[in-house]
Amino acid sequence: MSIAPVGLAASLRAHAQKHGPVTVGLAGAGQMGTDMIVQMALMPGVRLGAVSELNLAAASRALALVDRQGVPASSGTAVDAAIEGGGVALTEDYKALCAAGRIDVVIDATGNPNVGTLVALEAFRSGKHVVMLNVEADICIGRHLMAEARRAGVVYTGAAGDEPAATIEIVGFAQALGFDVIAAGKGKNNPLKFDAVPADYEEEARRRDMNARMLVEFVDGSKTMIEMVAVANATGLVPDVPGMHGPAATRDELAQVLCTRADGGILSRPGVVDYSIGKGVAPGVFCIVKPRHPRVLERMTDLKVGPGPCYTIFRPYHLTSLEVPLSAIRAVIAGAPDMEPLDRPVAECVTVAKRDLAPGDRLGKIGETDYRGFAMTWEDARSEGALPLGLAEGAQVVRPVKAGERLTYADCAPDESLLVTQIRRRLDEADARQWPIERRLSA
């Protein structure tokens, strides 16, 4: 039986009939990148044109899952030739991927803030849309990347399927209906252990076909903090308290817990981001809303959304990397982002020491043994001189820091050779001129 395509699928088919398939260049063939390689092979109207990956063997294994063999390419011209011949170009050079005329949109799945920055800026220079699955880069310098995309006349967007974009989807739904948004966030998918280190998770990582460091980034709370800061900086919602509350509220309890104290909850104010470790929330995302009229409240209760006065709008799943190509499609055929940062951030993901750090220590990667992420308001992070998480990798400790303490620029020096560090420094200098901290503190 043939089923007619509807909605986005119908738009994609119409686009493909007129212009050919949406052709995607993928940077990174790790776990998420491999998922996308497989998923795009199953999607009508979408074509994987090229993969940029330093580990060519890993990229080749990913392509083999869909019976494809990469065509080696070292230039944009070679990438185009591979695509025109019906193949998938395979290159170690992200610049070759970005330069190819046949590529419509680039998805960054590298997970490294500096590499993601390099890929995005190169893509913009080549007139390519960018889907940034690399949330670590977005929360650090996303507003700069968005400004560069606008200058180039292309789309910069967060990735569908990741919790931030999935959360923003239902926040927009609630706003369009005229609800007051009290809170928005996610259920935490893994047990929360702030001092988790990779050595303790090697076996579980192997069982789940994951990298242990990546698994720990989830377990130690860093990923949750990163994702909720991304939501904050795309909406204006803020962490209610440093680190957020993270209650053990179940799916049925969310609206009665993540609401203001006046309504019986734990929040000091409406308009916040948070997460829950309670049963039945993960892997979903939520938006806590409050109707503005008693008639609407009555209908929401009658429809069994909850007892009120606040209600949970809930999406019980996010399909992570499997959904990401949808953002690429919308960027190309509609010129529309699924998620983009505000011009001025409201939250920051800062760096907390997992262990005692000594002068001379060089910080490793997120999810290793040195540090974890921690969400704060942007104003509080600025007043502390807190080190953004996106600048932690490669930073050198210059004075002793105890486990559990927040790292500051006075404690460690970011790697100035990295482009992401240089851009963030320029952003901070511009912010200091436009919004002096002294003026905020004396107000």
C-alpha positions, 0 to 999 in steps of 0.5 A, spaced: 500 500 500 502 506 498 501 512 503 502 519 500 507 523 503 505 529 508 508 535 512 515 535 511 516 529 507 511 532 502 515 538 502 522 534 501 519 530 495 517 537 492 524 540 493 527 533 490 523 533 484 525 540 483 532 541 485 534 534 487 536 531 493 538 535 499 546 533 499 549 533 506 556 534 508 558 530 515 563 532 519 565 527 524 563 519 524 563 517 531 557 514 535 552 520 533 555 521 526 555 513 524 547 513 526 546 519 521 550 515 516 545 510 517 539 514 517 540 518 511 541 512 507 534 510 509 531 517 508 528 519 501 530 526 498 536 526 502 543 524 500 549 524 504 555 527 499 561 527 504 564 525 510 570 529 513 573 524 519 580 524 521 579 516 523 578 514 516 577 507 518 572 509 523 568 513 517 569 507 512 566 502 517 560 507 518 559 507 511 559 499 510 553 499 515 549 501 509 553 498 503 557 504 501 564 505 500 567 512 501 571 515 495 577 518 497 577 526 496 582 531 498 579 537 495 572 540 494 573 538 486 574 531 488 568 531 493 564 534 487 566 528 483 565 523 488 558 525 489 556 526 481 559 519 480 554 517 485 559 516 491 560 518 498 566 522 498 571 521 504 576 526 506 580 528 512 580 535 510 573 539 513 575 544 508 574 540 502 568 538 505 565 545 505 568 547 499 564 542 495 559 546 490 554 539 491 554 540 498 548 544 501 548 543 508 554 541 513 552 537 520 558 538 525 558 532 529 565 532 532 563 534 539 569 538 540 568 546 541 574 548 537 573 543 531 566 545 531 568 552 530 573 551 525 568 547 521 562 552 522 566 558 520 569 554 513 562 552 511 559 559 512 565 562 508 563 557 502 556 559 503 553 552 506 548 552 512 550 549 518 547 544 523 550 544 530 550 538 533 556 540 537 552 543 543 559 545 547 561 550 541 554 553 541 554 555 548 560 558 548 560 562 542 554 560 538 552 568 538 558 569 534 557 563 529 549 565 528 552 572 526 557 570 521 551 565 518 547 571 517 553 575 514 553 569 509 546 569 508 545 562 510 542 558 516 546 556 523 541 552 527 541 547 533 540 540 531 533 536 531 533 530 536 537 533 541 534 535 547 535 543 547 531 543 540 526 538 542 525 542 548 524 549 544 519 545 540 514 544 545 516 551 548 514 554 542 508 550 542 506 553 549 507 560 547 503 560 541 497 558 545 498 563 549 500 559 556 505 562 561 511 558 561 514 557 568 519 552 566 522 547 561 527 542 561 529 534 560 529 528 564 536 526 566 537 519 562 543 516 566 544 516 574 547 522 576 554 522 579 558 528 579 565 525 580 564 519 575 570 518 571 571 513 565 575 508 568 569 506 572 564 506 566 569 502 561 564 496 561 558 499 561 560 503 555 562 497 551 556 494 553 552 500 550 557 501 544 559 508 547 566 511 548 567 511 556 568 519 556 562 520 552 558 516 557 561 520 563 559 526 560 552 524 561 553 521 568 557 527 571 551 531 569 555 535 564 551 534 558 545 536 562 548 542 564 550 544 557 543 542 554 539 546 559 544 552 558 543 552 550 535 552 551 536 558 556 540 562 551 535 560 545 529 562 549 531 567 555 529 562 560 534 562 566 537 557 571 533 558 578 539 557 582 546 555 580 546 548 578 539 548 577 534 544 582 534 537 579 528 534 583 526 527 583 519 529 580 516 523 576 512 525 570 506 526 574 509 530 579 513 535 574 508 541 574 507 541 581 514 541 583 517 545 578 512 551 579 513 557 583 513 557 591 506 561 590 503 555 586 506 549 591 513 548 588 520 549 589 521 555 584 523 562 586 520 565 580 517 563 573 521 562 567 526 557 568 530 551 565 531 545 570 531 537 569 528 532 573 531 525 575 524 522 577 521 516 574 518 516 567 521 523 565 527 521 561 528 520 555 523 526 554 523 533 555 517 538 558 515 545 558 511 547 565 505 552 563 500 556 567 493 558 563 491 565 564 484 564 564 480 559 568 476 557 562 482 554 559 484 551 566 478 548 567 479 545 560 486 542 561 484 539 567 478 536 564 482 533 558 486 530 564 493 534 562 493 534 570 490 537 576 493 544 575 494 550 576 500 548 572 500 543 567 506 539 563 506 539 556 511 533 555 514 530 549 516 522 551 522 521 547 528 525 543 531 521 537 538 524 538 542 523 532 536 520 528 532 526 527 538 531 526 537 530 518 531 534 519 534 540 521 538 540 515 532 539 511 529 545 514 535 549 513 535 547 505 528 547 503 525 553 508 531 557 510 529 556 517 533 554 524 530 549 529 534 553 534 538 559 534 542 563 540 539 570 542 544 576 541 545 576 548 546 570 553 542 569 559 546 563 562 553 560 562 555 553 563 562 553 567 567 549 569 567 545 576 573 541 579 572 534 579 579 533 583 584 537 586 588 541 581 595 543 582 599 549 578 601 546 571 596 541 570 593 541 563 586 540 563 583 534 559 577 533 555 569 534 558 567 527 561 574 525 563 577 526 570 579 533 571 572 537 571 565 537 569 559 542 567 555 547 571 549 551 569 549 558 572 546 565 570 550 569 565 551 575 570 553 571 576 558 567 571 561 574 569 561 577 576 565 570 578 570 570 572 568 563 571 571 559 566 566 557 560 566 549 559 567 550 552 574 553 554 576 548 559 580 543 554 587 544 554 587 550 559 593 550 564 592 551 571 596 556 575 593 556 582 591 550 586 583 549 586 580 544 590 575 538 588 568 541 587 570 549 586 568 553 580 574 554 576 575 561 574 580 565 569 584 567 575 585 559 576 587 557 569 589 560 563 585 557 556 589 555 550 590 561 546 592 558 540 585 555 539 580 559 535 574 558 540 578 561 545 580 567 541 573 568 539 570 568 546 575 573 549 573 578 543 566 576 545 567 577 553 571 584 551 565 587 547 560 584 553 564 588 558 564 594 554 557 594 553 554 591 559 559 593 565 559 588 571 560 594 575 553 597 573 549 591 574 552 590 581 551 597 583 544 597 580 
